[in-house]
């Protein structure tokens, strides 16, 4: 069942109080590239589902104009950090001059295809909209998020979804909430490297959601990623010995699906030294929405 949360309340801005916000991972249960637009963006069909696992943002709103983030990401300026860009975009959209200090507990790997950066941006938008009381609804926040990245809107809206277009056209979906073993080979993959590869499939036939759900789930990016990165190919081959397994997004993470946590945990214990992973449950309502609901209830 999909639940929605009213992102507006009657609180005054909430200053100088630490608040903790989940920034969950996502999986692309399937991903098909159906075309390419003149501007270079790819048309796709994909099924997003959240995991009950991810980063945590500790956010303290302030009545100053500064936005500070700790720790810094090596090689990335503060102004280029998606968290900062999300906060700044919300300020520009609403005219507020409030600030925030944001601490990030980062456990999602970069370049893994789990949507960590997009999720961080979405959590920042949702949390600061509440803390600053800028009163935007989730649709408007998703519009702001789309300018930051194609995956940001699904994290903002907080429900599992079938996505089309470049990922911005979202239809709520309720895939089975299975248990997943998610593994990360020792490689980081940039999305641009996959989407610009000349051999990427770009003409998969568009199908109805009903037809896609009834078929075998695949990822059009997997073939290229496995060819370019032997570590990923090795991980897929290893996991396929135990359960249906495939790539998520355009990153390096490979996941296997199980009916129970016990089954997933058993294979996690067998992972070879060259492969790291974690077990998490697929959930159709984002943990971020549950946290927003709790905070919003406090203001009613």
C-alpha positions, 0 to 999 in steps of 0.5 A, a space after each residue: 500500500 502506498 502512503 503519502 505524507 503532507 509535507 506542510 505543517 503549521 510549525 515555526 522554523 525549527 532552529 538549533 536542534 539536531 534532527 536525524 533523517 534517513 537517506 535510503 538506497 534504491 535498486 533498479 529492479 529492471 532498467 531498459 533504455 528505449 531511446 535517446 533525446 537530441 540533448 543526449 538524455 536517454 529515455 528509459 523504463 525502470 522500476 525503482 524500489 527503496 532499501 531499508 538501508 542507507 546514509 543518515 543526515 543529521 541536520 541542524 537548521 540555523 537562522 544564519 545564511 550559512 550552509 555547512 557540510 561535514 565531512 567534506 567529500 575529497 575532490 568535491 568543492 562545497 558548492 558542487 556537493 549535491 547536498 549543498 546544491 539541494 539546500 541552495 536550490 530550495 533557498 532560491 525557490 522559496 526566497 528564504 535566507 535561513 541556513 543549516 549545518 549538515 553532518 553526513 554518515 556515509 555508508 553507501 558507496 559512490 559509483 555503486 548505482 544505489 542512488 546515494 548522491 540523489 538520495 542525499 539531495 532529496 533528503 536535504 530538500 525534504 528535511 529543510 523544507 520541513 525545518 525551514 517551514 518553506 511549505 512546498 509540497 512534494 511535487 514542487 520539491 520533486 521539480 526542484 530535485 529534477 534539476 539536480 539529477 534524474 533520480 532525485 524526484 523518486 527519492 523526494 516522493 518516497 514511493 516505489 515507482 515505475 519511471 519513464 522519460 528520463 526518470 521523471 515520469 513516475 507511476 506508483 508501484 508495489 513490487 514484492 518486498 523481497 530481501 536482497 544481498 547487495 554486493 560491491 566489487 572494488 570499482 566505482 563507475 561513473 554514469 556518464 561513462 556508461 550512457 556515452 558508450 557507443 555499444 550501449 543498447 538504446 532501442 529496447 522496445 517500450 512495453 506496458 508496465 503489466 508486460 514488464 512486470 510479467 517478464 524476466 527483469 533485466 538491465 540494459 546497462 549490465 552487458 556494457 558494465 560487465 565488459 568494461 569491468 571484469 570485477 563486476 562480471 565476476 560478481 554477477 557470475 558468483 551471485 548467479 550460483 545462488 539466486 537471481 542476480 543483476 546490476 542496479 542502475 549504471 553502477 558497480 553494485 550487483 544484487 541477488 534477491 531472496 524470499 527471506 532474510 535468513 537466505 540472504 544472510 546465509 549467502 552474505 556469510 559466503 562472500 569471497 574476500 574480494 567482494 563486500 556486501 550487505 543485506 537489506 529489505 526492499 520497501 515500497 515506502 521510503 524510510 524518509 517518508 516515515 521520518 517526515 510523518 513523525 516530525 509533521 505529527 509533532 507540529 499538528 
